[in-house]
Amino acid sequence: MSTSPVMTPRPMEPLDESTFRSVLVVVAHPDDIEYGMAAAVDRWVKAGKTVSYLLASRGEAGIDTMNPSEAGPVREAEERAGAKVVGVDVVDFLDFHDGVIEYGVPLRRELCRVMRMRQPDCVVSQGHDVRFMNMLSQSDHRAVGLATLDAVRDCGNRWIFADLSDEGVEPWAGIKTVLVGASPVATHYVDVTDNLEPAIASLEAHHAYNDALPADFPTPRDLVTMILGMPAESTGLPYSVAFERLQA
């Protein structure tokens, strides 16, 4: 679950969205993007930007009542459906196993491969902090979040994963902006006041996952509204997505 936690008011600036045209969003599981970040995606797509998704796993261990062999294809389909709600048609999946994704060279290499193929000028990652608000962050989120940052640096260096060039995947040095979601030190925000409903609908598209949650778990509407409203005291806006902006 990738969101925009702003626990206490902190100075943030509006993100200059004119500096990028192509965005790759990298997360660990289906639904990570839909917990708030999809609102920014909806805004960007409607502004004419190209956005694609990359997921390290299919979230096959995420439904307690469904065997992973069944859950993986279901959750992949639900992710594609949720992506389509906000205008994203390109959704790539890697073959790492949900729940036991390890930070390391193999993960960096596969993330780097897709970055070189998609050639974004902006990469959005999920947070890699050990804490998520007042909870422990999932290990998959930490591994993928940190590996994404390293893969951005790997992407333009032809001597790192040089064998990818033998496969026709050439280095790409065009990534200029990195946005980290769920960062405890968010620096910038995106106004998504007009993108609330598509964001909610994108999470609602995860029918099997949502149906398996406890009865007292907040609804997609309640969750997305809460998450996107969290930065309001800092931004003065009803709904926004907060990011830590880094230079690549």
C-alpha positions in Angstrom: 0.0 0.0 0.0 1.7 3.1 -1.2 0.4 6.4 0.1 1.3 9.9 1.1 1.7 10.1 4.8 2.2 13.6 6.2 2.0 13.1 9.9 2.7 16.7 10.9 2.6 19.9 8.9 5.9 20.4 7.0 6.8 22.9 4.3 6.2 21.6 0.9 6.3 23.1 -2.6 4.0 22.4 -5.6 5.7 20.0 -7.9 6.8 21.5 -11.2 5.2 18.9 -13.5 6.4 20.6 -16.7 9.8 19.1 -16.2 8.8 15.6 -17.2 6.6 14.0 -20.0 7.1 10.2 -19.4 6.6 8.5 -16.1 7.4 5.0 -14.8 5.8 4.1 -11.5 7.5 1.2 -9.7 6.0 -0.7 -6.8 6.0 -4.1 -5.2 2.4 -5.3 -5.4 -1.0 -4.8 -7.1 -2.9 -2.0 -5.2 0.2 -0.2 -4.0 -0.4 2.5 -6.6 -4.1 2.7 -6.0 -3.8 3.7 -2.4 -3.6 7.4 -3.3 -0.9 7.7 -5.9 -3.3 6.8 -8.8 -4.8 10.3 -8.3 -1.5 11.9 -9.5 -1.3 9.4 -12.3 -4.8 10.4 -13.5 -3.8 14.0 -13.4 -0.7 13.3 -15.5 -2.4 11.2 -18.1 -5.1 13.8 -18.5 -2.3 16.4 -19.0 -0.9 14.3 -21.9 1.9 12.6 -20.1 2.8 9.0 -20.8 2.6 6.8 -17.7 3.4 3.1 -17.3 3.5 0.8 -14.3 6.1 -1.7 -13.2 5.3 -4.2 -10.4 7.9 -6.5 -8.9 5.3 -9.2 -8.0 1.7 -10.2 -8.8 0.7 -10.0 -5.1 -0.1 -13.7 -5.0 0.4 -13.9 -1.2 -2.0 -11.0 -0.5 -5.4 -12.8 -0.2 -5.5 -15.2 2.8 -8.5 -17.1 1.5 -7.1 -17.7 -2.0 -4.2 -19.9 -3.0 -1.3 -18.0 -4.5 -1.6 -19.9 -7.8 -5.1 -18.6 -8.2 -4.5 -15.2 -6.5 -1.6 -14.1 -8.8 -3.6 -14.1 -12.0 -6.6 -12.5 -10.3 -4.6 -9.7 -8.8 -2.7 -9.1 -12.0 -6.0 -8.7 -13.9 -7.3 -6.4 -11.2 -4.2 -4.2 -11.4 -4.6 -3.9 -15.1 -8.2 -2.9 -14.6 -7.3 -0.3 -11.9 -4.6 1.1 -14.2 -7.0 1.5 -17.1 -9.4 3.6 -14.9 -6.7 6.3 -14.7 -5.6 5.9 -18.4 -2.6 3.6 -18.0 -2.4 0.8 -20.6 1.2 -0.4 -20.1 1.5 -2.5 -16.9 4.6 -4.7 -16.6 5.1 -7.5 -14.0 8.4 -9.0 -12.9 8.5 -12.5 -11.4 9.7 -11.9 -7.9 7.7 -13.6 -5.2 5.2 -11.6 -3.1 6.2 -11.3 0.5 9.8 -12.4 0.1 11.3 -9.9 -2.4 14.9 -9.3 -1.5 16.9 -6.2 -2.2 19.9 -7.0 -4.3 21.6 -7.1 -7.7 19.0 -9.3 -9.4 16.1 -7.0 -8.4 18.2 -3.9 -9.5 19.0 -5.5 -12.8 15.3 -6.3 -13.7 14.2 -2.8 -12.7 17.0 -1.3 -14.7 16.0 -3.4 -17.7 12.5 -2.0 -17.8 13.7 1.5 -17.2 16.0 1.2 -20.2 13.2 -0.2 -22.3 10.5 2.4 -21.3 12.9 5.4 -21.2 11.0 7.6 -18.7 12.3 11.0 -17.7 10.6 10.6 -14.3 10.5 7.6 -12.1 8.1 7.3 -9.2 9.0 4.8 -6.4 7.4 3.8 -3.2 8.9 4.6 0.2 11.8 2.5 1.6 11.6 3.7 5.2 11.3 1.1 7.9 8.2 2.9 9.2 4.9 3.7 7.5 3.2 6.3 9.7 3.0 4.5 13.1 3.4 1.0 11.6 6.3 -1.2 10.3 6.6 -0.9 6.6 6.4 -4.1 4.6 9.8 -5.6 3.6 8.7 -5.8 0.0 8.1 -2.1 -0.1 11.4 -1.3 1.4 13.3 -3.6 -0.9 11.6 -2.4 -4.1 11.7 1.3 -3.0 15.5 1.2 -2.4 16.3 -0.9 -5.4 14.3 1.5 -7.6 16.6 4.4 -6.5 19.7 2.3 -7.3 18.3 1.1 -10.6 17.8 4.8 -11.6 21.6 5.3 -11.1 22.4 2.0 -12.9 20.2 2.9 -15.9 22.5 5.2 -17.7 25.8 3.4 -16.9 26.6 1.1 -19.8 29.2 -0.8 -17.7 26.6 -1.8 -15.2 24.5 -4.7 -16.5 26.4 -4.4 -19.7 25.0 -7.7 -20.9 21.6 -6.0 -21.4 23.1 -4.2 -24.4 23.8 -7.7 -25.9 20.1 -8.2 -25.7 19.4 -4.9 -27.5 18.5 -3.0 -24.3 20.7 0.1 -24.3 21.6 2.4 -21.4 19.2 5.3 -20.8 20.5 8.4 -19.1 17.3 10.5 -19.5 15.8 10.1 -16.0 16.0 13.5 -14.5 13.4 13.3 -11.7 12.7 10.7 -9.0 9.6 11.0 -6.8 9.3 8.9 -3.7 5.9 8.2 -2.4 5.1 7.4 1.3 8.2 9.4 2.3 8.4 10.7 5.9 10.3 13.7 4.5 8.0 14.8 1.6 9.1 17.9 -0.1 6.6 18.5 -2.9 2.9 17.9 -3.6 0.6 17.4 -6.5 -2.9 18.9 -6.4 -5.4 16.1 -7.1 -8.6 17.8 -6.0 -10.1 17.1 -9.4 -8.8 13.5 -9.5 -10.4 12.0 -6.4 -13.1 10.0 -8.1 -10.9 8.2 -10.6 -8.5 7.4 -7.8 -11.2 5.8 -5.7 -12.5 3.8 -8.8 -9.0 2.5 -9.4 -8.9 1.0 -6.0 -12.4 -0.3 -6.2 -11.3 -2.3 -9.3 -9.4 -4.6 -6.9 -12.6 -6.6 -6.2 -11.2 -9.9 -5.0 -8.7 -8.2 -2.8 -11.1 -5.8 -1.3 -13.8 -8.5 -0.7 -11.3 -10.5 1.3 -10.5 -7.7 3.7 -12.1 -7.7 7.2 -15.6 -6.3 7.4 -14.4 -3.4 9.5 -11.7 -2.4 7.1 -12.3 1.1 5.6 -13.9 1.2 2.1 -11.8 2.3 -0.9 -13.7 5.7 -0.8 -12.9 6.2 2.9 -9.3 5.2 2.5 -8.4 7.2 -0.6 -10.3 10.3 0.8 -8.4 10.0 4.0 -5.0 9.4 2.4 -5.3 12.3 -0.1 -6.6 14.6 2.6 -3.7 14.0 4.9 -1.4 16.7 3.5 -4.2 19.4 3.6 -2.8 21.2 6.6 0.5 21.6 4.7 -0.8 22.4 1.3 -4.1 24.2 1.9 -5.7 21.9 -0.6 -8.5 19.4 -0.1 -6.7 16.5 -1.7 -3.1 16.1 -2.8 -0.3 13.5 -3.2 2.9 14.2 -1.4 6.3 13.2 -2.7 10.0 13.5 -1.8 11.6 14.9 -5.0 15.1 13.8 -5.8 17.4 14.7 -8.6 18.5 11.6 -10.6 
